[in-house]
Amino acid sequence: MQRFYFLAVFIPIFLAAVTIHEFSHGLVAYFLGDSTARERGRLTLNPLRHLDPLWTVALPVLLVAAG
């Protein structure tokens, strides 16, 4: 039960931190002349726009499954 509470607190905080981090990368790159993040729709605080099926979803699942 303690692990459930840890995950219930950790996952939203981690998701918010990663989203803000990636948004900041895109914003700085845009200010410096790189429009890639804007073209891919990643200049937003919507965490779903920052998900990559392979690196954000599949790799962590495989690492957890591997132990």
Number of C-alpha atoms within 10 A of each C-alpha: 5 7 8 9 9 10 12 11 11 11 11 11 12 12 13 13 13 15 21 17 13 17 21 15 14 21 19 12 15 15 9 9 9 13 14 13 19 14 9 10 12 21 20 18 16 14 16 11 14 20 13 10 9 10 10 11 11 11 12 12 12 10 9 8 8 7 5
